[in-house]
């Protein structure tokens, strides 16, 4: 009945585990940077610094059609 036994797991490879740990840490770091950049872009878009109308208006100013002068 030896064909029904579960195979034994191979011995752990310390080099492979080290590589996997480094790769996981790099991915986490990249994800953290990506989230920070998304947060920054969202904030800039809210303030009006980025977007389709941002080239023609003053960020946080009086609006799209104003010259930026206060009356």
CHARMM internal coordinates of N, CA and C (Angstrom, degrees):
IC EDIT
DIST 1 N 1 CA 1.4320
DIST 1 CA 1 C 1.5310
ANGL 1 N 1 CA 1 C 111.03
DIST 1 C 2 N 1.2840
ANGL 1 CA 1 C 2 N 119.28
DIHE 1 N 1 CA 1 C 2 N 25.55
DIST 2 N 2 CA 1.4553
ANGL 1 C 2 N 2 CA 122.68
DIHE 1 CA 1 C 2 N 2 CA -177.64
DIST 2 CA 2 C 1.5162
ANGL 2 N 2 CA 2 C 113.41
DIHE 1 C 2 N 2 CA 2 C -72.60
DIST 2 C 3 N 1.3232
ANGL 2 CA 2 C 3 N 118.27
DIHE 2 N 2 CA 2 C 3 N -16.05
DIST 3 N 3 CA 1.4630
ANGL 2 C 3 N 3 CA 118.72
DIHE 2 CA 2 C 3 N 3 CA -177.82
DIST 3 CA 3 C 1.5228
ANGL 3 N 3 CA 3 C 112.40
DIHE 2 C 3 N 3 CA 3 C -77.43
DIST 3 C 4 N 1.3267
ANGL 3 CA 3 C 4 N 117.99
DIHE 3 N 3 CA 3 C 4 N -12.41
DIST 4 N 4 CA 1.4570
ANGL 3 C 4 N 4 CA 120.81
DIHE 3 CA 3 C 4 N 4 CA -178.25
DIST 4 CA 4 C 1.5341
ANGL 4 N 4 CA 4 C 113.19
DIHE 3 C 4 N 4 CA 4 C -97.96
DIST 4 C 5 N 1.2971
ANGL 4 CA 4 C 5 N 117.56
DIHE 4 N 4 CA 4 C 5 N 4.46
DIST 5 N 5 CA 1.4670
ANGL 4 C 5 N 5 CA 120.50
DIHE 4 CA 4 C 5 N 5 CA 178.42
DIST 5 CA 5 C 1.5285
ANGL 5 N 5 CA 5 C 109.81
DIHE 4 C 5 N 5 CA 5 C -78.06
DIST 5 C 6 N 1.3163
ANGL 5 CA 5 C 6 N 114.58
DIHE 5 N 5 CA 5 C 6 N 147.67
DIST 6 N 6 CA 1.4609
ANGL 5 C 6 N 6 CA 118.17
DIHE 5 CA 5 C 6 N 6 CA 175.80
DIST 6 CA 6 C 1.5197
ANGL 6 N 6 CA 6 C 108.61
DIHE 5 C 6 N 6 CA 6 C -78.66
DIST 6 C 7 N 1.3140
ANGL 6 CA 6 C 7 N 116.81
DIHE 6 N 6 CA 6 C 7 N 142.41
DIST 7 N 7 CA 1.4629
ANGL 6 C 7 N 7 CA 119.23
DIHE 6 CA 6 C 7 N 7 CA -179.67
DIST 7 CA 7 C 1.5265
ANGL 7 N 7 CA 7 C 110.72
DIHE 6 C 7 N 7 CA 7 C -70.09
DIST 7 C 8 N 1.3174
ANGL 7 CA 7 C 8 N 115.44
DIHE 7 N 7 CA 7 C 8 N 148.42
DIST 8 N 8 CA 1.4568
ANGL 7 C 8 N 8 CA 120.78
DIHE 7 CA 7 C 8 N 8 CA 178.40
DIST 8 CA 8 C 1.5307
ANGL 8 N 8 CA 8 C 109.37
DIHE 7 C 8 N 8 CA 8 C -75.70
DIST 8 C 9 N 1.3050
ANGL 8 CA 8 C 9 N 115.66
DIHE 8 N 8 CA 8 C 9 N 145.04
DIST 9 N 9 CA 1.4579
ANGL 8 C 9 N 9 CA 120.92
DIHE 8 CA 8 C 9 N 9 CA 177.95
DIST 9 CA 9 C 1.5271
ANGL 9 N 9 CA 9 C 109.01
DIHE 8 C 9 N 9 CA 9 C -70.93
DIST 9 C 10 N 1.3278
ANGL 9 CA 9 C 10 N 116.26
DIHE 9 N 9 CA 9 C 10 N 143.53
DIST 10 N 10 CA 1.4685
ANGL 9 C 10 N 10 CA 118.28
DIHE 9 CA 9 C 10 N 10 CA 178.41
DIST 10 CA 10 C 1.5261
ANGL 10 N 10 CA 10 C 109.89
DIHE 9 C 10 N 10 CA 10 C -69.10
DIST 10 C 11 N 1.3171
ANGL 10 CA 10 C 11 N 117.02
DIHE 10 N 10 CA 10 C 11 N 154.35
DIST 11 N 11 CA 1.4695
ANGL 10 C 11 N 11 CA 119.41
DIHE 10 CA 10 C 11 N 11 CA 179.42
DIST 11 CA 11 C 1.5303
ANGL 11 N 11 CA 11 C 110.09
DIHE 10 C 11 N 11 CA 11 C -63.17
DIST 11 C 12 N 1.3341
ANGL 11 CA 11 C 12 N 117.91
DIHE 11 N 11 CA 11 C 12 N 146.12
DIST 12 N 12 CA 1.4671
ANGL 11 C 12 N 12 CA 120.40
DIHE 11 CA 11 C 12 N 12 CA -178.77
DIST 12 CA 12 C 1.5213
ANGL 12 N 12 CA 12 C 111.94
DIHE 11 C 12 N 12 CA 12 C -64.99
DIST 12 C 13 N 1.3123
ANGL 12 CA 12 C 13 N 114.90
DIHE 12 N 12 CA 12 C 13 N 140.82
DIST 13 N 13 CA 1.4607
ANGL 12 C 13 N 13 CA 121.37
DIHE 12 CA 12 C 13 N 13 CA 179.73
DIST 13 CA 13 C 1.5311
ANGL 13 N 13 CA 13 C 108.70
DIHE 12 C 13 N 13 CA 13 C -103.00
DIST 13 C 14 N 1.3328
ANGL 13 CA 13 C 14 N 118.45
DIHE 13 N 13 CA 13 C 14 N 109.62
DIST 14 N 14 CA 1.4690
ANGL 13 C 14 N 14 CA 119.72
DIHE 13 CA 13 C 14 N 14 CA -176.22
DIST 14 CA 14 C 1.5301
ANGL 14 N 14 CA 14 C 113.00
DIHE 13 C 14 N 14 CA 14 C -62.22
DIST 14 C 15 N 1.3136
ANGL 14 CA 14 C 15 N 117.45
DIHE 14 N 14 CA 14 C 15 N -33.94
DIST 15 N 15 CA 1.4678
ANGL 14 C 15 N 15 CA 120.73
DIHE 14 CA 14 C 15 N 15 CA -179.90
DIST 15 CA 15 C 1.5296
ANGL 15 N 15 CA 15 C 110.48
DIHE 14 C 15 N 15 CA 15 C -66.84
DIST 15 C 16 N 1.3207
ANGL 15 CA 15 C 16 N 116.80
DIHE 15 N 15 CA 15 C 16 N -42.52
DIST 16 N 16 CA 1.4626
ANGL 15 C 16 N 16 CA 121.54
DIHE 15 CA 15 C 16 N 16 CA 179.03
DIST 16 CA 16 C 1.5287
ANGL 16 N 16 CA 16 C 110.63
DIHE 15 C 16 N 16 CA 16 C -65.43
DIST 16 C 17 N 1.3276
ANGL 16 CA 16 C 17 N 116.66
DIHE 16 N 16 CA 16 C 17 N -41.79
DIST 17 N 17 CA 1.4668
ANGL 16 C 17 N 17 CA 120.42
DIHE 16 CA 16 C 17 N 17 CA 178.31
DIST 17 CA 17 C 1.5312
ANGL 17 N 17 CA 17 C 110.88
DIHE 16 C 17 N 17 CA 17 C -63.46
DIST 17 C 18 N 1.3215
ANGL 17 CA 17 C 18 N 117.08
DIHE 17 N 17 CA 17 C 18 N -38.42
DIST 18 N 18 CA 1.4568
ANGL 17 C 18 N 18 CA 121.51
DIHE 17 CA 17 C 18 N 18 CA 178.39
DIST 18 CA 18 C 1.5300
ANGL 18 N 18 CA 18 C 110.24
DIHE 17 C 18 N 18 CA 18 C -64.27
DIST 18 C 19 N 1.3269
ANGL 18 CA 18 C 19 N 116.88
DIHE 18 N 18 CA 18 C 19 N -43.71
DIST 19 N 19 CA 1.4630
ANGL 18 C 19 N 19 CA 121.16
DIHE 18 CA 18 C 19 N 19 CA 178.74
DIST 19 CA 19 C 1.5287
ANGL 19 N 19 CA 19 C 110.87
DIHE 18 C 19 N 19 CA 19 C -63.45
DIST 19 C 20 N 1.3234
ANGL 19 CA 19 C 20 N 116.53
DIHE 19 N 19 CA 19 C 20 N -42.82
DIST 20 N 20 CA 1.4570
ANGL 19 C 20 N 20 CA 120.62
DIHE 19 CA 19 C 20 N 20 CA -179.80
DIST 20 CA 20 C 1.5260
ANGL 20 N 20 CA 20 C 110.73
DIHE 19 C 20 N 20 CA 20 C -64.11
DIST 20 C 21 N 1.3341
ANGL 20 CA 20 C 21 N 117.17
DIHE 20 N 20 CA 20 C 21 N -39.63
DIST 21 N 21 CA 1.4589
ANGL 20 C 21 N 21 CA 121.73
DIHE 20 CA 20 C 21 N 21 CA 179.42
DIST 21 CA 21 C 1.5293
ANGL 21 N 21 CA 21 C 110.36
DIHE 20 C 21 N 21 CA 21 C -64.47
DIST 21 C 22 N 1.3365
ANGL 21 CA 21 C 22 N 117.16
DIHE 21 N 21 CA 21 C 22 N -44.35
DIST 22 N 22 CA 1.4629
ANGL 21 C 22 N 22 CA 121.31
DIHE 21 CA 21 C 22 N 22 CA 178.95
DIST 22 CA 22 C 1.5220
ANGL 22 N 22 CA 22 C 110.80
DIHE 21 C 22 N 22 CA 22 C -63.20
DIST 22 C 23 N 1.3250
ANGL 22 CA 22 C 23 N 116.26
DIHE 22 N 22 CA 22 C 23 N -41.47
DIST 23 N 23 CA 1.4679
ANGL 22 C 23 N 23 CA 120.51
DIHE 22 CA 22 C 23 N 23 CA 179.72
DIST 23 CA 23 C 1.5302
ANGL 23 N 23 CA 23 C 110.26
DIHE 22 C 23 N 23 CA 23 C -64.95
DIST 23 C 24 N 1.3217
ANGL 23 CA 23 C 24 N 117.26
DIHE 23 N 23 CA 23 C 24 N -42.79
DIST 24 N 24 CA 1.4645
ANGL 23 C 24 N 24 CA 121.59
DIHE 23 CA 23 C 24 N 24 CA 179.07
DIST 24 CA 24 C 1.5292
ANGL 24 N 24 CA 24 C 110.78
DIHE 23 C 24 N 24 CA 24 C -61.97
DIST 24 C 25 N 1.3432
ANGL 24 CA 24 C 25 N 116.90
DIHE 24 N 24 CA 24 C 25 N -43.56
DIST 25 N 25 CA 1.4604
ANGL 24 C 25 N 25 CA 121.08
DIHE 24 CA 24 C 25 N 25 CA 179.22
DIST 25 CA 25 C 1.5229
ANGL 25 N 25 CA 25 C 111.01
DIHE 24 C 25 N 25 CA 25 C -64.03
DIST 25 C 26 N 1.3379
ANGL 25 CA 25 C 26 N 117.25
DIHE 25 N 25 CA 25 C 26 N -39.95
DIST 26 N 26 CA 1.4654
ANGL 25 C 26 N 26 CA 121.02
DIHE 25 CA 25 C 26 N 26 CA 178.49
DIST 26 CA 26 C 1.5311
ANGL 26 N 26 CA 26 C 110.54
DIHE 25 C 26 N 26 CA 26 C -64.45
DIST 26 C 27 N 1.3304
ANGL 26 CA 26 C 27 N 116.90
DIHE 26 N 26 CA 26 C 27 N -41.13
DIST 27 N 27 CA 1.4603
ANGL 26 C 27 N 27 CA 120.49
DIHE 26 CA 26 C 27 N 27 CA 178.96
DIST 27 CA 27 C 1.5262
ANGL 27 N 27 CA 27 C 111.12
DIHE 26 C 27 N 27 CA 27 C -65.40
DIST 27 C 28 N 1.3360
ANGL 27 CA 27 C 28 N 117.28
DIHE 27 N 27 CA 27 C 28 N -40.72
DIST 28 N 28 CA 1.4606
ANGL 27 C 28 N 28 CA 121.25
DIHE 27 CA 27 C 28 N 28 CA 178.14
DIST 28 CA 28 C 1.5215
ANGL 28 N 28 CA 28 C 110.92
DIHE 27 C 28 N 28 CA 28 C -64.06
DIST 28 C 29 N 1.3280
ANGL 28 CA 28 C 29 N 116.62
DIHE 28 N 28 CA 28 C 29 N -40.60
DIST 29 N 29 CA 1.4580
ANGL 28 C 29 N 29 CA 121.05
DIHE 28 CA 28 C 29 N 29 CA 178.84
DIST 29 CA 29 C 1.5243
ANGL 29 N 29 CA 29 C 110.47
DIHE 28 C 29 N 29 CA 29 C -64.67
DIST 29 C 30 N 1.3275
ANGL 29 CA 29 C 30 N 116.48
DIHE 29 N 29 CA 29 C 30 N -43.10
DIST 30 N 30 CA 1.4651
ANGL 29 C 30 N 30 CA 121.30
DIHE 29 CA 29 C 30 N 30 CA 178.78
DIST 30 CA 30 C 1.5301
ANGL 30 N 30 CA 30 C 110.74
DIHE 29 C 30 N 30 CA 30 C -63.50
DIST 30 C 31 N 1.3259
ANGL 30 CA 30 C 31 N 116.86
DIHE 30 N 30 CA 30 C 31 N -42.04
DIST 31 N 31 CA 1.4601
ANGL 30 C 31 N 31 CA 121.43
DIHE 30 CA 30 C 31 N 31 CA 178.78
DIST 31 CA 31 C 1.5264
ANGL 31 N 31 CA 31 C 110.66
DIHE 30 C 31 N 31 CA 31 C -63.50
DIST 31 C 32 N 1.3198
ANGL 31 CA 31 C 32 N 116.69
DIHE 31 N 31 CA 31 C 32 N -40.91
DIST 32 N 32 CA 1.4659
ANGL 31 C 32 N 32 CA 121.16
DIHE 31 CA 31 C 32 N 32 CA 178.95
DIST 32 CA 32 C 1.5279
ANGL 32 N 32 CA 32 C 110.38
DIHE 31 C 32 N 32 CA 32 C -63.49
DIST 32 C 33 N 1.3333
ANGL 32 CA 32 C 33 N 117.28
DIHE 32 N 32 CA 32 C 33 N -42.27
DIST 33 N 33 CA 1.4547
ANGL 32 C 33 N 33 CA 120.98
DIHE 32 CA 32 C 33 N 33 CA 178.86
DIST 33 CA 33 C 1.5296
ANGL 33 N 33 CA 33 C 110.61
DIHE 32 C 33 N 33 CA 33 C -65.70
DIST 33 C 34 N 1.3147
ANGL 33 CA 33 C 34 N 116.51
DIHE 33 N 33 CA 33 C 34 N -39.50
DIST 34 N 34 CA 1.4574
ANGL 33 C 34 N 34 CA 120.92
DIHE 33 CA 33 C 34 N 34 CA -179.94
DIST 34 CA 34 C 1.5258
ANGL 34 N 34 CA 34 C 111.02
DIHE 33 C 34 N 34 CA 34 C -64.51
DIST 34 C 35 N 1.3394
ANGL 34 CA 34 C 35 N 116.85
DIHE 34 N 34 CA 34 C 35 N -42.24
DIST 35 N 35 CA 1.4602
ANGL 34 C 35 N 35 CA 120.60
DIHE 34 CA 34 C 35 N 35 CA 178.46
DIST 35 CA 35 C 1.5261
ANGL 35 N 35 CA 35 C 110.59
DIHE 34 C 35 N 35 CA 35 C -64.87
DIST 35 C 36 N 1.3277
ANGL 35 CA 35 C 36 N 117.35
DIHE 35 N 35 CA 35 C 36 N -40.02
DIST 36 N 36 CA 1.4598
ANGL 35 C 36 N 36 CA 120.91
DIHE 35 CA 35 C 36 N 36 CA 178.82
DIST 36 CA 36 C 1.5278
ANGL 36 N 36 CA 36 C 110.58
DIHE 35 C 36 N 36 CA 36 C -64.00
DIST 36 C 37 N 1.3184
ANGL 36 CA 36 C 37 N 117.24
DIHE 36 N 36 CA 36 C 37 N -40.58
DIST 37 N 37 CA 1.4653
ANGL 36 C 37 N 37 CA 121.20
DIHE 36 CA 36 C 37 N 37 CA 178.99
DIST 37 CA 37 C 1.5294
ANGL 37 N 37 CA 37 C 110.81
DIHE 36 C 37 N 37 CA 37 C -67.24
DIST 37 C 38 N 1.3249
ANGL 37 CA 37 C 38 N 117.23
DIHE 37 N 37 CA 37 C 38 N -39.92
DIST 38 N 38 CA 1.4683
ANGL 37 C 38 N 38 CA 120.56
DIHE 37 CA 37 C 38 N 38 CA 177.40
DIST 38 CA 38 C 1.5251
ANGL 38 N 38 CA 38 C 110.30
DIHE 37 C 38 N 38 CA 38 C -62.90
DIST 38 C 39 N 1.3275
ANGL 38 CA 38 C 39 N 116.67
DIHE 38 N 38 CA 38 C 39 N -41.48
DIST 39 N 39 CA 1.4576
ANGL 38 C 39 N 39 CA 121.24
DIHE 38 CA 38 C 39 N 39 CA 178.85
DIST 39 CA 39 C 1.5283
ANGL 39 N 39 CA 39 C 109.99
DIHE 38 C 39 N 39 CA 39 C -63.47
DIST 39 C 40 N 1.3258
ANGL 39 CA 39 C 40 N 116.68
DIHE 39 N 39 CA 39 C 40 N -42.08
DIST 40 N 40 CA 1.4598
ANGL 39 C 40 N 40 CA 121.82
DIHE 39 CA 39 C 40 N 40 CA 179.17
DIST 40 CA 40 C 1.5247
ANGL 40 N 40 CA 40 C 110.52
DIHE 39 C 40 N 40 CA 40 C -63.57
DIST 40 C 41 N 1.3227
ANGL 40 CA 40 C 41 N 116.77
DIHE 40 N 40 CA 40 C 41 N -45.38
DIST 41 N 41 CA 1.4605
ANGL 40 C 41 N 41 CA 120.97
DIHE 40 CA 40 C 41 N 41 CA -179.90
DIST 41 CA 41 C 1.5263
ANGL 41 N 41 CA 41 C 111.01
DIHE 40 C 41 N 41 CA 41 C -64.32
DIST 41 C 42 N 1.3229
ANGL 41 CA 41 C 42 N 116.44
DIHE 41 N 41 CA 41 C 42 N -40.11
DIST 42 N 42 CA 1.4663
ANGL 41 C 42 N 42 CA 120.01
DIHE 41 CA 41 C 42 N 42 CA 178.88
DIST 42 CA 42 C 1.5222
ANGL 42 N 42 CA 42 C 109.89
DIHE 41 C 42 N 42 CA 42 C -61.56
DIST 42 C 43 N 1.3117
ANGL 42 CA 42 C 43 N 116.54
DIHE 42 N 42 CA 42 C 43 N -44.73
DIST 43 N 43 CA 1.4603
ANGL 42 C 43 N 43 CA 121.14
DIHE 42 CA 42 C 43 N 43 CA 179.48
DIST 43 CA 43 C 1.5259
ANGL 43 N 43 CA 43 C 110.70
DIHE 42 C 43 N 43 CA 43 C -62.89
DIST 43 C 44 N 1.3173
ANGL 43 CA 43 C 44 N 118.16
DIHE 43 N 43 CA 43 C 44 N -42.48
DIST 44 N 44 CA 1.4634
ANGL 43 C 44 N 44 CA 121.79
DIHE 43 CA 43 C 44 N 44 CA 179.55
DIST 44 CA 44 C 1.5209
ANGL 44 N 44 CA 44 C 111.07
DIHE 43 C 44 N 44 CA 44 C -65.61
DIST 44 C 45 N 1.3424
ANGL 44 CA 44 C 45 N 116.65
DIHE 44 N 44 CA 44 C 45 N -37.45
DIST 45 N 45 CA 1.4608
ANGL 44 C 45 N 45 CA 120.59
DIHE 44 CA 44 C 45 N 45 CA 178.81
DIST 45 CA 45 C 1.5317
ANGL 45 N 45 CA 45 C 110.48
DIHE 44 C 45 N 45 CA 45 C -67.22
DIST 45 C 46 N 1.3436
ANGL 45 CA 45 C 46 N 117.01
DIHE 45 N 45 CA 45 C 46 N -39.12
DIST 46 N 46 CA 1.4580
ANGL 45 C 46 N 46 CA 121.44
DIHE 45 CA 45 C 46 N 46 CA 177.49
DIST 46 CA 46 C 1.5277
ANGL 46 N 46 CA 46 C 111.36
DIHE 45 C 46 N 46 CA 46 C -63.21
DIST 46 C 47 N 1.3109
ANGL 46 CA 46 C 47 N 116.70
DIHE 46 N 46 CA 46 C 47 N -38.35
DIST 47 N 47 CA 1.4586
ANGL 46 C 47 N 47 CA 121.13
DIHE 46 CA 46 C 47 N 47 CA -178.85
DIST 47 CA 47 C 1.5222
ANGL 47 N 47 CA 47 C 112.11
DIHE 46 C 47 N 47 CA 47 C -77.88
DIST 47 C 48 N 1.3309
ANGL 47 CA 47 C 48 N 117.98
DIHE 47 N 47 CA 47 C 48 N -12.86
DIST 48 N 48 CA 1.4537
ANGL 47 C 48 N 48 CA 121.13
DIHE 47 CA 47 C 48 N 48 CA 178.62
DIST 48 CA 48 C 1.5084
ANGL 48 N 48 CA 48 C 114.03
DIHE 47 C 48 N 48 CA 48 C 90.32
DIST 48 C 49 N 1.3242
ANGL 48 CA 48 C 49 N 117.52
DIHE 48 N 48 CA 48 C 49 N 14.63
DIST 49 N 49 CA 1.4598
ANGL 48 C 49 N 49 CA 120.42
DIHE 48 CA 48 C 49 N 49 CA 179.84
DIST 49 CA 49 C 1.5210
ANGL 49 N 49 CA 49 C 112.07
DIHE 48 C 49 N 49 CA 49 C -82.65
DIST 49 C 50 N 1.3191
ANGL 49 CA 49 C 50 N 117.29
DIHE 49 N 49 CA 49 C 50 N -20.66
DIST 50 N 50 CA 1.4526
ANGL 49 C 50 N 50 CA 122.69
DIHE 49 CA 49 C 50 N 50 CA -177.74
DIST 50 CA 50 C 1.5199
ANGL 50 N 50 CA 50 C 107.39
DIHE 49 C 50 N 50 CA 50 C -131.23
DIST 50 C 51 N 1.2987
ANGL 50 CA 50 C 51 N 117.20
DIHE 50 N 50 CA 50 C 51 N 137.21
DIST 51 N 51 CA 1.4499
ANGL 50 C 51 N 51 CA 120.31
DIHE 50 CA 50 C 51 N 51 CA 176.53
DIST 51 CA 51 C 1.5099
ANGL 51 N 51 CA 51 C 111.08
DIHE 50 C 51 N 51 CA 51 C 147.35
DIST 51 C 52 N 1.3132
ANGL 51 CA 51 C 52 N 115.97
DIHE 51 N 51 CA 51 C 52 N 179.51
DIST 52 N 52 CA 1.4549
ANGL 51 C 52 N 52 CA 120.70
DIHE 51 CA 51 C 52 N 52 CA -175.52
DIST 52 CA 52 C 1.5182
ANGL 52 N 52 CA 52 C 112.01
DIHE 51 C 52 N 52 CA 52 C -68.08
DIST 52 C 53 N 1.3324
ANGL 52 CA 52 C 53 N 118.11
DIHE 52 N 52 CA 52 C 53 N -28.21
DIST 53 N 53 CA 1.4580
ANGL 52 C 53 N 53 CA 120.81
DIHE 52 CA 52 C 53 N 53 CA -177.47
DIST 53 CA 53 C 1.5248
ANGL 53 N 53 CA 53 C 112.50
DIHE 52 C 53 N 53 CA 53 C -103.52
DIST 53 C 54 N 1.3050
ANGL 53 CA 53 C 54 N 118.05
DIHE 53 N 53 CA 53 C 54 N 2.52
DIST 54 N 54 CA 1.4663
ANGL 53 C 54 N 54 CA 120.75
DIHE 53 CA 53 C 54 N 54 CA -173.59
DIST 54 CA 54 C 1.5185
ANGL 54 N 54 CA 54 C 112.65
DIHE 53 C 54 N 54 CA 54 C -69.24
DIST 54 C 55 N 1.3317
ANGL 54 CA 54 C 55 N 118.90
DIHE 54 N 54 CA 54 C 55 N -23.58
DIST 55 N 55 CA 1.4591
ANGL 54 C 55 N 55 CA 120.59
DIHE 54 CA 54 C 55 N 55 CA -178.58
DIST 55 CA 55 C 1.5233
ANGL 55 N 55 CA 55 C 111.72
DIHE 54 C 55 N 55 CA 55 C -76.48
DIST 55 C 56 N 1.3219
ANGL 55 CA 55 C 56 N 117.04
DIHE 55 N 55 CA 55 C 56 N -20.20
DIST 56 N 56 CA 1.4521
ANGL 55 C 56 N 56 CA 120.76
DIHE 55 CA 55 C 56 N 56 CA -173.47
DIST 56 CA 56 C 1.5159
ANGL 56 N 56 CA 56 C 113.40
DIHE 55 C 56 N 56 CA 56 C -107.08
DIST 56 C 57 N 1.3037
ANGL 56 CA 56 C 57 N 117.91
DIHE 56 N 56 CA 56 C 57 N -9.45
DIST 57 N 57 CA 1.4579
ANGL 56 C 57 N 57 CA 120.13
DIHE 56 CA 56 C 57 N 57 CA -177.64
DIST 57 CA 57 C 1.5200
ANGL 57 N 57 CA 57 C 109.82
DIHE 56 C 57 N 57 CA 57 C -122.63
DIST 57 C 58 N 1.2848
ANGL 57 CA 57 C 58 N 114.60
DIHE 57 N 57 CA 57 C 58 N 165.64
DIST 58 N 58 CA 1.4549
ANGL 57 C 58 N 58 CA 120.17
DIHE 57 CA 57 C 58 N 58 CA 176.66
DIST 58 CA 58 C 1.5302
ANGL 58 N 58 CA 58 C 107.86
DIHE 57 C 58 N 58 CA 58 C -92.97
DIST 58 C 59 N 1.3016
ANGL 58 CA 58 C 59 N 116.62
DIHE 58 N 58 CA 58 C 59 N 132.15
DIST 59 N 59 CA 1.4505
ANGL 58 C 59 N 59 CA 120.69
DIHE 58 CA 58 C 59 N 59 CA -177.20
DIST 59 CA 59 C 1.5154
ANGL 59 N 59 CA 59 C 110.57
DIHE 58 C 59 N 59 CA 59 C -61.54
DIST 59 C 60 N 1.3010
ANGL 59 CA 59 C 60 N 115.88
DIHE 59 N 59 CA 59 C 60 N 124.34
DIST 60 N 60 CA 1.4501
ANGL 59 C 60 N 60 CA 120.61
DIHE 59 CA 59 C 60 N 60 CA 179.76
DIST 60 CA 60 C 1.5119
ANGL 60 N 60 CA 60 C 113.07
DIHE 59 C 60 N 60 CA 60 C 71.53
DIST 60 C 61 N 1.3313
ANGL 60 CA 60 C 61 N 117.00
DIHE 60 N 60 CA 60 C 61 N 11.74
DIST 61 N 61 CA 1.4610
ANGL 60 C 61 N 61 CA 121.58
DIHE 60 CA 60 C 61 N 61 CA -177.18
DIST 61 CA 61 C 1.5172
ANGL 61 N 61 CA 61 C 112.22
DIHE 60 C 61 N 61 CA 61 C -83.38
DIST 61 C 62 N 1.3087
ANGL 61 CA 61 C 62 N 115.08
DIHE 61 N 61 CA 61 C 62 N -159.26
DIST 62 N 62 CA 1.4580
ANGL 61 C 62 N 62 CA 121.67
DIHE 61 CA 61 C 62 N 62 CA -173.92
DIST 62 CA 62 C 1.5220
ANGL 62 N 62 CA 62 C 112.38
DIHE 61 C 62 N 62 CA 62 C -79.51
DIST 62 C 63 N 1.3111
ANGL 62 CA 62 C 63 N 119.23
DIHE 62 N 62 CA 62 C 63 N -14.88
DIST 63 N 63 CA 1.4537
ANGL 62 C 63 N 63 CA 119.78
DIHE 62 CA 62 C 63 N 63 CA 177.38
DIST 63 CA 63 C 1.5067
ANGL 63 N 63 CA 63 C 113.13
DIHE 62 C 63 N 63 CA 63 C 144.31
DIST 63 C 64 N 1.3049
ANGL 63 CA 63 C 64 N 114.67
DIHE 63 N 63 CA 63 C 64 N -174.48
DIST 64 N 64 CA 1.4613
ANGL 63 C 64 N 64 CA 122.16
DIHE 63 CA 63 C 64 N 64 CA -173.26
DIST 64 CA 64 C 1.5200
ANGL 64 N 64 CA 64 C 112.39
DIHE 63 C 64 N 64 CA 64 C -70.51
DIST 64 C 65 N 1.3098
ANGL 64 CA 64 C 65 N 117.97
DIHE 64 N 64 CA 64 C 65 N -38.72
DIST 65 N 65 CA 1.4663
ANGL 64 C 65 N 65 CA 120.29
DIHE 64 CA 64 C 65 N 65 CA -173.07
DIST 65 CA 65 C 1.5246
ANGL 65 N 65 CA 65 C 113.79
DIHE 64 C 65 N 65 CA 65 C -96.90
DIST 65 C 66 N 1.3098
ANGL 65 CA 65 C 66 N 118.05
DIHE 65 N 65 CA 65 C 66 N 0.90
DIST 66 N 66 CA 1.4617
ANGL 65 C 66 N 66 CA 119.71
DIHE 65 CA 65 C 66 N 66 CA -178.89
DIST 66 CA 66 C 1.5221
ANGL 66 N 66 CA 66 C 110.58
DIHE 65 C 66 N 66 CA 66 C -79.96
DIST 66 C 67 N 1.3276
ANGL 66 CA 66 C 67 N 115.27
DIHE 66 N 66 CA 66 C 67 N 155.36
DIST 67 N 67 CA 1.4536
ANGL 66 C 67 N 67 CA 120.83
DIHE 66 CA 66 C 67 N 67 CA 176.14
DIST 67 CA 67 C 1.5102
ANGL 67 N 67 CA 67 C 111.39
DIHE 66 C 67 N 67 CA 67 C -88.89
DIST 67 C 68 N 1.2980
ANGL 67 CA 67 C 68 N 116.14
DIHE 67 N 67 CA 67 C 68 N -2.08
DIST 68 N 68 CA 1.4484
ANGL 67 C 68 N 68 CA 120.84
DIHE 67 CA 67 C 68 N 68 CA -178.95
DIST 68 CA 68 C 1.5115
ANGL 68 N 68 CA 68 C 112.65
DIHE 67 C 68 N 68 CA 68 C 87.91
DIST 68 C 69 N 1.3324
ANGL 68 CA 68 C 69 N 117.20
DIHE 68 N 68 CA 68 C 69 N 5.68
DIST 69 N 69 CA 1.4536
ANGL 68 C 69 N 69 CA 121.04
DIHE 68 CA 68 C 69 N 69 CA 178.90
DIST 69 CA 69 C 1.5149
ANGL 69 N 69 CA 69 C 109.72
DIHE 68 C 69 N 69 CA 69 C -93.02
DIST 69 C 70 N 1.3057
ANGL 69 CA 69 C 70 N 115.78
DIHE 69 N 69 CA 69 C 70 N 140.90
DIST 70 N 70 CA 1.4560
ANGL 69 C 70 N 70 CA 120.67
DIHE 69 CA 69 C 70 N 70 CA 178.76
DIST 70 CA 70 C 1.5201
ANGL 70 N 70 CA 70 C 108.28
DIHE 69 C 70 N 70 CA 70 C -93.42
DIST 70 C 71 N 1.3130
ANGL 70 CA 70 C 71 N 118.24
DIHE 70 N 70 CA 70 C 71 N 133.78
DIST 71 N 71 CA 1.4734
ANGL 70 C 71 N 71 CA 122.51
DIHE 70 CA 70 C 71 N 71 CA 178.73
DIST 71 CA 71 C 1.4872
ANGL 71 N 71 CA 71 C 110.71
DIHE 70 C 71 N 71 CA 71 C -94.03
END
COOR INIT
IC SEED 1 N 1 CA 1 C
IC BUILD
